[in-house]
Amino acid sequence: MKYIDGKLGSQPDTMSRVVPMAIIFVVFCGFSFYLGGLYCSERNKIEVKDVAKEVSSPKESVVAPLQIKSVDFPECTSDDQDYIPCMDPRRWKKYGVQRLTFMERHCPPVIERKECLVPPPDGYKPPIKWPKSRDECWYRNVPYDWINKQKSNQNWLRKEGEKFQFPGGGTMFPRGVGDYVDLMEDLIPEMKDGTVRTAIDTGCGVASWGGNLLDRGILTLSLAPRDNHEAQVQFALERGIPAILGIIATQRLPFPSSSFDMAHCSRCLIPWTEYGGIYLLEVHRILRPGGFWVLSGPPVNYKRRWRGWNTTIEEQRSDYEKLEEFLTSMCFKLYNKKDDIAVWQKASDNDCYSKVAEPDAYPPKCDDSLEPDSAWYTPLRSCVLVPNPKLRTMALESIPKWPERLHVAPERISEVRGGSASTFKHDDSKWKVRAKHYKKLLPDIGSDKIRNVMDMNTVYGGFAAAVIDDPLWVMNVVSSYAVNTLPVVYDRGLIGTYHDWCEAFSTYPRTYDLLYLDGLFTTESHRCDMKYVLLEMDRILRPSGYALIRESSYFVDAIVTIAEGMRWRCSKEDTEYGVEKEKILICQKKLWYSSNQS
């Protein structure tokens, strides 16, 4: 590396050489430190410095901001109003039907990426505000009648004038979802006292079960594929209920091991005991030790309603016996059962798992080469994942109850590189200051105008924790390339997923009111094209929704240029500490309609 004059220079006297060299060394180290700090995201460093104590230097602007040419993005066609790049039915025929592989994520190659703005449906209106949205939504926002026609006798939803109504019905709860959950609480008392906090609903329908649990202090992530039940997840998110597209097929679900306190499936079409029980083994992986698995409908109720499944009572009895045998072999025990509902509990300790390590055990114990939290394009395997015996307070009965667990450093933070109880405490206090500042910049946070929120590159879920008392929920996203902190997020009683922002997210267009990102471009710009990340943000952001972008000053102007081409309006604001090397953008997406629509 050359110096300013292009030469090192030379002097005959030894001491006169030492002093300049020392000065040069100090300057070189200082400049290198600055560049390293600029390009290393705080989100990937668990040790966080107190920015308030840092002294801003006039030399901080030595790196000129990134400049790009302005561009106006065209509109996509009206056929793309529900375009999901990695789950596009128009590409399904390219993939196999065995085990429903075609319904999993299959992203288009870079050359086929769309560089256009996804239009809303004709007649789209701003969504109904929470909590009223739980019971109704605008028909034109999700204009699909398939569920209404095919499930009309089950009272999932009904169309009345310009709206869909959600009466809370379902196949297995004809008296309403409230009565169904009441019965479930009688079977699982832990649902009432804060022991059970996080749940996953596989095959969620329109997410009425998860919506009902919100009032009971249980945060449910509803999961369904994009299939012939059109727009299940889109209905859920339109209602303001947490949901994500996904299917248990050949790949692991994008969650860490031992995440959820409870898993649920009502009238499942999932063949739990087929293919070596591989689907149930995935439920076992993501369920916390001591957690509950709830199954309602066939084959549980074969004695009462076997005719409802178009099989014989003998076939359903056989299916139930196989299910019981398999669950027992993987360290589940029947916890409770009544009418149409059966509840199993996963073992809290590892004593039971000694038998799965035996040579002839079936299913066998997974070998140590299989990382328990690897869940981004990771194939399913038909083996039992034994919980880490070193983690003794991870079981459901051992962790603090909700809401105390939100602010207690989980045991699994010791598994995070650089993580500790002190860094967790620092992060928790930092976010209280940040959230207060963000609400000054964007007063709609905390109002009924913002319900569905995504933290696009979280660490410990600090943003979600800081706004926990507001009428919103947060999807916490941890990069598949970042330090794995998602187990800590779940241990706090929050929800989230792994994702790679070089690809599209597993959701429908227009499903989030607020997207928050902190240093994402600083961290990922060497891998991901900023333009495509911002276009993906535009796709999943609701019209009139916000993007709150905290980023290095190097990227801010370039982000604004691209945002203007997407018809966003942005304002540049200072951080809570007012440092120059980092800025905050508050951007709002404009509501517009396709020029091809009426």
C-alpha positions in Angstrom: 0.0 0.0 0.0 1.4 3.4 -1.0 1.3 6.5 1.2 0.2 9.9 0.1 3.4 10.9 -1.7 3.7 7.4 -3.2 7.1 6.8 -1.4 8.1 5.5 2.0 11.0 8.0 2.1 14.5 7.4 3.8 16.7 9.2 6.3 20.2 8.3 7.4 19.5 8.6 11.1 17.9 5.5 12.7 15.7 7.3 15.3 14.4 9.7 12.6 13.2 6.6 10.7 11.5 5.0 13.8 9.2 8.0 14.6 7.7 8.4 11.1 7.3 4.7 10.8 5.4 4.6 14.2 3.1 7.4 13.1 2.5 5.6 9.7 1.7 2.4 11.6 -0.9 4.1 13.8 -2.5 5.9 10.9 -2.7 2.6 8.9 -4.3 0.8 11.8 -6.8 3.5 12.4 -7.8 3.6 8.8 -8.1 -0.2 8.6 -10.2 -0.2 11.7 -12.6 2.3 10.2 -13.0 0.4 7.0 -13.5 -2.8 8.9 -16.2 -1.2 11.0 -17.9 0.2 8.0 -18.2 -3.1 6.2 -18.9 -5.4 9.2 -22.5 -5.3 10.2 -23.5 -4.9 13.9 -26.0 -7.7 13.2 -23.3 -10.3 12.8 -21.3 -9.1 15.7 -22.7 -10.2 19.0 -20.3 -7.9 21.0 -21.9 -4.5 20.4 -20.2 -1.2 21.3 -22.0 1.7 22.9 -22.4 4.0 20.0 -23.2 6.9 22.3 -19.6 6.9 23.5 -18.0 6.9 20.1 -16.7 10.3 19.0 -17.5 11.3 15.5 -14.5 12.4 13.4 -14.5 14.7 10.4 -12.5 12.1 8.6 -15.4 9.6 8.8 -16.7 10.7 5.4 -13.5 9.5 3.6 -15.5 6.8 1.8 -17.8 8.4 -0.7 -21.4 7.2 -0.7 -22.4 4.6 -3.3 -24.0 6.2 -6.3 -26.2 4.4 -8.9 -28.2 5.5 -11.8 -31.9 6.1 -11.3 -34.4 3.6 -12.8 -38.1 3.4 -13.1 -39.4 -0.2 -12.8 -42.2 -1.2 -15.0 -45.4 -2.9 -13.8 -45.7 -6.7 -13.8 -48.7 -8.1 -15.7 -52.0 -8.5 -13.9 -51.3 -12.3 -14.0 -48.6 -11.7 -11.5 -50.7 -10.1 -8.8 -50.1 -13.1 -6.5 -46.6 -13.9 -7.8 -44.4 -15.9 -5.4 -41.0 -16.3 -7.2 -39.9 -19.5 -5.4 -43.4 -21.1 -5.2 -44.8 -20.4 -8.6 -47.4 -22.9 -9.8 -46.5 -22.1 -13.4 -43.2 -23.9 -12.8 -44.5 -26.9 -10.8 -44.5 -29.2 -13.8 -40.7 -29.0 -13.8 -40.5 -30.9 -10.5 -41.5 -34.3 -9.3 -44.8 -35.2 -7.7 -43.3 -37.8 -5.3 -43.8 -36.6 -1.7 -45.2 -33.3 -3.1 -41.7 -32.0 -4.0 -43.1 -29.5 -6.5 -44.8 -27.6 -3.7 -41.4 -26.8 -2.0 -39.2 -23.8 -2.7 -37.8 -23.8 -6.3 -36.4 -20.3 -7.1 -36.0 -19.2 -10.7 -32.4 -18.7 -12.0 -31.1 -15.2 -12.0 -31.6 -14.8 -15.7 -35.4 -15.4 -15.2 -35.8 -12.9 -12.3 -38.5 -10.4 -12.8 -37.6 -6.7 -12.5 -41.1 -5.3 -12.3 -43.5 -4.1 -9.6 -46.3 -6.6 -8.7 -49.7 -4.9 -9.0 -52.5 -5.3 -6.5 -55.8 -6.9 -7.5 -58.4 -4.8 -9.2 -60.4 -3.0 -6.5 -57.8 -3.5 -3.8 -58.4 -1.5 -0.6 -56.2 -0.9 2.5 -56.7 -3.9 4.8 -59.2 -3.8 7.6 -57.5 -2.8 10.9 -56.7 -5.2 13.7 -58.5 -6.6 15.7 -61.6 -6.3 13.4 -59.5 -7.9 10.6 -59.5 -11.2 12.5 -63.2 -11.6 11.6 -63.4 -10.1 8.2 -61.4 -8.9 5.1 -62.1 -7.3 1.8 -63.0 -9.8 -0.9 -61.2 -7.8 -3.6 -57.9 -8.1 -1.6 -58.0 -11.9 -1.7 -60.5 -12.6 -4.5 -60.7 -16.4 -4.3 -63.9 -18.4 -3.9 -62.5 -21.9 -3.9 -62.5 -22.3 -0.1 -65.9 -20.6 0.2 -67.5 -23.0 -2.2 -65.7 -26.2 -1.3 -65.7 -25.7 2.5 -69.1 -23.9 2.8 -70.5 -26.6 5.1 -67.5 -26.3 7.4 -67.9 -22.6 8.0 -64.3 -21.6 7.4 -65.4 -18.4 5.8 -68.3 -17.0 3.9 -68.7 -14.2 1.4 -71.1 -11.4 2.3 -71.2 -8.4 -0.1 -67.8 -6.9 -0.5 -66.2 -8.9 2.4 -65.2 -12.4 3.5 -66.4 -13.2 7.0 -64.5 -15.7 9.2 -66.9 -17.2 11.7 -64.3 -19.5 13.2 -65.5 -22.8 11.9 -63.5 -25.8 10.8 -63.8 -29.4 9.9 -63.1 -30.5 13.5 -64.7 -27.6 15.3 -68.3 -27.3 14.0 -69.3 -25.4 17.2 -66.6 -22.9 16.5 -62.9 -22.6 17.1 -63.5 -21.2 20.6 -65.1 -24.3 21.9 -62.4 -26.4 20.2 -59.6 -24.5 22.0 -61.5 -24.6 25.3 -61.6 -28.4 25.1 -57.9 -28.4 24.2 -57.1 -26.3 27.3 -58.9 -28.8 29.4 -56.6 -31.5 28.0 -53.5 -29.3 28.3 -53.6 -27.1 31.4 -50.2 -25.7 30.5 -51.9 -23.6 27.8 -53.4 -21.4 30.5 -50.5 -20.5 32.8 -47.9 -19.2 30.4 -46.0 -22.5 30.1 -47.1 -22.9 26.4 -46.2 -19.8 24.4 -45.2 -20.7 20.9 -47.1 -23.1 18.6 -47.1 -24.2 15.0 -50.2 -25.2 13.1 -49.4 -27.4 10.1 -52.1 -27.4 7.4 -53.6 -24.3 9.0 -56.7 -23.6 6.8 -57.5 -19.9 7.2 -55.6 -19.9 10.6 -58.6 -19.6 12.8 -56.9 -21.8 15.4 -53.9 -19.5 15.6 -56.1 -16.4 15.6 -58.1 -17.6 18.6 -54.9 -18.5 20.6 -53.6 -14.9 20.3 -56.1 -13.8 23.0 -54.9 -16.6 25.2 -51.2 -15.5 25.1 -50.1 -18.1 22.7 -48.2 -17.0 19.5 -48.9 -19.4 16.7 -47.1 -19.6 13.3 -49.6 -21.0 10.8 -48.1 -23.1 8.0 -49.6 -24.2 4.7 -48.4 -24.9 1.2 -49.6 -23.0 -1.9 -52.0 -25.7 -3.2 -55.5 -26.1 -4.5 -56.8 -24.6 -1.2 -56.2 -21.2 -2.7 -54.6 -18.5 -0.6 -54.7 -20.1 2.9 -51.7 -18.3 4.1 -52.7 -15.1 2.2 -56.1 -15.2 4.1 -54.2 -15.6 7.4 -51.9 -12.7 6.8 -54.8 -10.5 5.5 -56.5 -11.2 8.8 -53.3 -10.1 10.7 -52.5 -13.7 11.9 -48.8 -14.9 11.7 -48.3 -17.3 8.8 -45.8 -18.6 6.3 -45.9 -20.7 3.2 -44.3 -24.2 3.7 -44.8 -27.9 3.5 -43.3 -31.0 5.2 -42.2 -32.8 2.1 -38.5 -33.6 1.4 -36.8 -30.6 3.1 -36.6 -29.6 6.8 -38.9 -26.7 7.8 -36.9 -23.5 8.1 -36.8 -23.5 12.0 -34.2 -24.6 14.5 -34.6 -27.7 16.6 -36.6 -27.5 19.9 -38.4 -24.3 18.8 -42.1 -24.7 19.4 -43.8 -25.5 22.7 -46.8 -27.0 20.9 -47.5 -28.4 17.4 -51.0 -28.9 16.0 -52.8 -30.5 13.0 -56.5 -30.8 12.6 -57.9 -33.4 10.2 -54.4 -33.8 8.6 -53.9 -35.4 5.2 -50.2 -35.9 6.1 -49.3 -39.6 6.1 -47.5 -39.5 9.4 -46.3 -43.1 9.5 -45.2 -43.4 5.9 -41.7 -43.1 4.5 -40.2 -44.2 7.7 -42.2 -41.7 9.7 -40.1 -38.9 8.2 -42.8 -36.2 8.6 -43.4 -37.0 12.3 -39.7 -37.1 12.9 -39.5 -33.5 11.6 -42.3 -32.5 14.1 -40.2 -34.2 16.8 -37.1 -32.1 15.7 -38.8 -28.7 15.9 -40.8 -29.5 19.1 -39.2 -28.5 22.4 -38.5 -31.3 25.0 -41.7 -31.5 27.1 -43.7 -30.0 24.2 -47.1 -31.1 23.1 -48.2 -32.6 19.7 -52.0 -32.3 19.2 -53.8 -34.3 16.5 -57.5 -34.1 15.9 -59.7 -36.0 13.5 -58.8 -39.3 11.8 -57.4 -41.7 12.8 -57.8 -40.4 16.4 -61.6 -40.5 16.2 -62.0 -43.6 14.2 -64.5 -45.1 16.7 -66.8 -42.1 16.2 -66.4 -40.7 12.7 -64.5 -43.2 10.6 -66.9 -42.7 7.6 -65.7 -39.1 7.2 -62.4 -40.3 5.7 -63.6 -42.6 3.0 -61.9 -45.6 4.6 -63.0 -48.5 6.7 -63.0 -48.5 10.5 -60.4 -51.4 10.4 -58.1 -49.3 8.2 -58.3 -46.3 10.6 -57.8 -48.5 13.6 -54.7 -49.9 12.0 -53.4 -46.3 11.2 -54.0 -45.2 14.8 -52.1 -48.2 16.2 -49.2 -47.6 13.9 -49.2 -44.0 15.0 -49.1 -44.8 18.7 -46.4 -47.4 18.2 -44.2 -45.0 16.2 -44.7 -42.1 18.7 -43.7 -44.3 21.5 -40.6 -45.4 19.7 -39.5 -41.8 19.4 -40.0 -40.9 23.0 -43.5 -39.5 22.9 -46.1 -40.5 25.5 -49.9 -40.1 25.3 -50.7 -37.2 27.5 -54.4 -36.9 27.2 -57.3 -37.8 24.8 -60.9 -36.9 24.5 -63.5 -37.1 21.7 -61.7 -36.0 18.5 -58.5 -34.8 20.1 -55.4 -36.7 21.2 -52.3 -35.1 22.8 -48.8 -36.5 23.0 -45.9 -35.1 24.9 -42.3 -35.3 23.9 -39.9 -36.6 26.5 -38.4 -33.9 28.7 -35.1 -35.7 29.5 -32.8 -37.9 27.5 -33.3 -41.2 29.4 -35.8 -42.5 26.9 -33.4 -41.9 24.0 -31.0 -44.6 25.1 -33.1 -47.2 23.3 -32.9 -45.4 20.0 -29.1 -45.7 20.0 -29.4 -49.5 20.0 -28.2 -51.2 16.8 -31.7 -52.6 15.8 -33.7 -49.5 16.9 -36.3 -48.2 14.6 -36.4 -45.3 13.9 -32.6 -45.1 14.6 -30.7 -42.3 16.3 -29.3 -39.6 14.0 -25.6 -39.6 13.8 -23.6 -36.6 15.1 -22.8 -35.3 11.6 -26.4 -34.0 11.3 -26.6 -30.5 12.6 -29.9 -30.2 14.5 -30.5 -26.5 13.5 -29.5 -26.9 9.9 -32.8 -26.1 8.2 -32.2 -24.2 4.9 -32.5 -26.6 2.0 -31.6 -29.5 4.4 -33.1 -32.9 3.4 -35.3 -34.7 5.8 -33.8 -37.9 7.2 -35.7 -40.8 8.9 -33.8 -40.8 12.2 -34.5 -39.5 15.7 -32.7 -36.3 16.6 -31.8 -36.5 20.3 -31.8 -33.2 22.2 -28.5 -31.8 23.3 -27.8 -33.4 26.8 -25.7 -30.4 27.8 -28.7 -28.1 27.7 -30.5 -28.9 30.9 -33.0 -26.0 31.1 -34.3 -26.1 27.6 -37.3 -28.3 28.4 -40.8 -26.7 28.5 -41.1 -27.1 32.3 -37.6 -25.7 32.9 -37.8 -22.4 31.0 -39.5 -19.4 32.6 -43.2 -19.0 31.9 -44.5 -16.3 29.6 -44.0 -13.3 29.8 -40.9 -13.7 32.1 -39.0 -15.7 29.5 -39.0 -12.7 27.1 -36.3 -10.9 29.1 -34.3 -13.8 30.5 -31.1 -14.9 28.7 -31.8 -18.4 27.5 -29.4 -21.3 28.1 -28.9 -21.7 24.3 -27.3 -18.3 24.1 -24.1 -20.0 25.2 -24.2 -22.0 21.9 -24.1 -18.7 19.9 -20.6 -17.5 18.9 -19.8 -14.5 21.2 -23.1 -14.8 23.0 -23.5 -14.5 26.7 -26.0 -13.4 29.3 -24.3 -9.9 29.4 -24.5 -9.4 25.6 -28.2 -10.5 25.8 -28.8 -7.9 28.5 -27.0 -5.2 26.6 -29.0 -6.0 23.5 -32.3 -6.0 25.4 -31.6 -2.5 26.9 -30.4 -1.2 23.6 -33.6 -2.0 21.9 -35.7 -0.1 24.4 -33.8 3.0 23.4 -34.1 2.2 19.7 -37.8 1.4 19.8 -38.5 4.7 21.5 -36.6 6.6 18.8 -38.3 4.7 16.0 -41.8 5.6 17.4 -40.8 9.2 17.3 -39.8 8.9 13.7 -42.8 6.7 12.7 -45.7 7.3 15.1 -47.8 4.7 13.3 -45.8 2.0 15.2 -48.1 1.1 18.0 -51.2 2.2 16.3 -53.8 0.1 14.4 -52.1 1.1 11.1 -49.3 -1.5 11.6 -50.1 -5.1 12.3 -47.8 -7.5 10.3 -44.1 -6.7 10.9 -40.9 -8.3 9.8 -37.4 -7.8 11.2 -35.5 -8.9 8.2 -32.1 -9.6 9.9 -32.6 -9.9 13.6 -30.1 -11.0 16.2 -31.9 -11.9 19.4 -35.4 -10.6 18.4 -34.8 -7.3 20.2 -37.1 -5.3 18.1 -40.0 -7.7 18.6 -39.4 -7.7 22.3 -39.3 -3.9 22.5 -42.7 -3.6 20.9 -44.3 -6.6 22.5 -47.1 -4.5 24.1 -48.1 -2.9 20.8 -51.0 -4.4 18.7 -48.6 -6.1 16.2 -46.6 -9.3 15.7 -43.1 -9.7 14.3 -41.6 -12.3 12.0 -38.0 -12.5 13.1 -35.7 -13.5 10.2 -32.2 -14.8 10.7 -30.0 -15.1 7.6 -29.0 -18.6 6.7 -25.4 -17.2 6.3 -25.4 -15.4 9.7 -24.6 -16.5 13.2 -27.4 -18.8 14.2 -29.3 -16.9 16.9 -32.8 -18.1 15.9 -33.0 -20.7 18.8 -32.6 -17.7 21.2 -35.5 -15.9 19.5 -37.7 -19.0 20.1 -36.5 -19.5 23.7 -37.7 -15.9 24.4 -41.2 -16.9 23.3 -41.0 -15.2 19.8 -41.3 -16.7 16.3 -39.2 -16.5 13.2 -37.5 -18.3 10.3 -34.3 -18.8 8.5 -34.0 -17.1 5.1 -31.4 -16.1 2.4 -32.2 -12.6 1.1 -30.6 -13.4 -2.2 -33.9 -15.3 -2.8 -37.6 -14.4 -2.5 -39.4 -14.9 0.9 -42.0 -17.6 1.3 -45.1 -15.4 1.4 -47.7 -13.8 -0.9 -47.4 -10.2 -2.1 -48.8 -7.5 0.1 -48.6 -9.3 3.4 -46.5 -7.0 5.7 -47.2 -3.5 7.0 -43.7 -2.8 8.1 -40.3 -4.1 7.1 -37.4 -3.4 9.4 -33.8 -4.0 8.4 -30.5 -3.1 10.2 -27.3 -3.2 8.2 -28.6 -5.8 5.8 -27.0 -4.3 2.7 -23.7 -3.8 4.6 -23.7 -7.5 5.5 -25.1 -9.1 2.3 -24.3 -6.8 -0.6 -21.2 -8.9 -1.5 -23.7 -11.8 -2.2 -27.1 -10.2 -3.0 -27.9 -7.6 -5.6 -29.4 -4.7 -3.7 -31.9 -4.1 -6.5 -33.5 -7.5 -6.2 -33.7 -7.3 -2.4 -35.5 -4.0 -2.6 -37.9 -5.4 -5.3 -38.6 -8.3 -3.0 -39.4 -5.9 -0.2 -41.8 -4.1 -2.5 -43.5 -7.4 -3.4 -44.2 -8.4 0.2 -45.0 -4.9 1.5 -48.6 -3.8 1.6 -49.5 -0.6 -0.3 -49.1 2.4 2.1 -46.9 0.2 4.2 -43.5 1.2 5.6 -39.9 0.2 5.3 -37.7 1.3 8.2 -34.1 1.0 7.0 -31.1 1.5 9.3 -28.0 1.4 7.2 -24.5 2.7 6.7 -24.3 6.1 5.1 -22.4 4.5 2.2 -25.6 2.7 1.0 -28.4 5.2 1.9 -28.4 7.4 -1.2 -28.3 4.3 -3.5 -31.3 2.8 -1.6 -33.3 6.0 -2.0 -32.5 6.0 -5.8 -33.9 2.5 -6.2 -36.8 3.2 -3.8 -37.9 6.2 -5.9 -38.0 3.9 -9.0 -40.4 1.6 -7.0 -42.7 4.6 -6.3 -41.7 4.8 -2.6 -41.3 8.1 -0.8 -38.3 8.2 1.6 -37.0 10.6 4.3 -33.5 10.4 5.8 -33.3 10.6 9.6 -30.6 10.5 12.2 -30.1 7.5 14.5 -30.9 7.8 18.2 -27.2 8.8 18.7 -26.9 11.1 15.7 -23.7 9.6 14.2 -22.9 10.4 10.6 -21.7 7.0 9.5 -25.2 5.5 10.0 -28.6 6.8 8.9 -32.3 5.8 9.1 -34.6 5.8 6.1 -38.3 5.9 6.6 -39.9 4.9 3.3 -43.6 4.4 2.4 -44.9 2.4 -0.5 -47.4 4.2 -2.7 -50.8 2.6 -3.4 -51.2 2.4 -7.1 -53.2 0.2 -9.6 -52.2 -1.5 -12.7 -52.8 0.5 -15.9 -54.5 -2.6 -17.3 -57.2 -2.7 -14.6 -60.4 -0.9 -14.5 
